[in-house]
Amino acid sequence: MRFTKMQGLGNDYIYVNCLEETVPDPVETARKISDRHFGVGSDGLVLILPDEEADFRMRMFNSDGSESEMCGNAARCVGKYIHDRGLSDKDEIRLMTGAGIKTLKLSVRDGRTESVRVDMGEPILEAERIPTTLTGLKVINTPVEILGETYGVTCLSMGNPHAVIFVEDADHTDVHTIGPVIENYPLFPRKTNVEFVTVNDRGNLRMRVWERGAGETMACGTGACASLVAAVLNGLCERKAILQLNGGPLTVEWDPKTNHVFQEGPAEFVFDGVY
């Protein structure tokens, strides 16, 4: 199986062009190929497929084999792969995901995609649709006790579930202890991604993420979008801000006219291989 490793702000996945390759068991393949000691090493596996409604389709599997509905960093990398590897000459691509069709706008220079802007759609704020069993139509700064401490949690979905917690210092928060507890908390029937966010000012946020099925990663596009929306809902920042992730900055905007959230950032090839 031929593959390409790509990364968006350090969030690295193995990409397979399924217009030419076949992956009969993506769950087991994701587990094995993602292993950083016995496999290629990645946060997961992404399949690029044909689609009847959109230009292409993306399926994304975490390193534990679980399938996720959407990944913003992966979507940007898929856009670059499609254009730069000659699968399409469009600079606007409609990509089918588990969270519906997302529109990718590519910034291309000299035939090379330099950055990708992804229309992530509208945030889902209704508790039942996220889903979470926390009471109330919306979950905004709701107190939840975790490991003997009370945290204010804001929940929403960007196609996949997120629980955002604002902390004084994300860099010194014990993400590896708190993250997996919240990810697997009974309040989240389909588990959840967990973001730990510090507000530096109204245009800059620092975010670390514990990803459902992958652990802490260098970046999470949907998590960055969820963090911005949560910050706006809590009155902590403007509708456009720079999210400082472990892997670098990502620009996120929540458009008041369309209610859509947009994220824009880089996508890079790492290497090609055969597995």
ABEGO torsion letter per residue (X at the ends): XBBBBBBBGGBBBBBBBAAABBBABAAAAAAAAABAAABAEBAEBBBBBBBAABABBBBBBBAAGBBBABBAAAAAAAAAAAAAAGABABABBBBBBAAEBBBBBBBBBGGBBABBBBBAEBBBABAAAOBBABBEABBBGBBBBBGGBBBBBBBBBAGBBBBBBBBABAAABBAAAAAAAAAABAABAAEBBBBBBBBABAABBBBBBBBBGAEBBABBAAAAAAAAAAAAAAGABBABBBBBBAAEBBBBBBBAAAGBBBBBBBBBBABBBBX
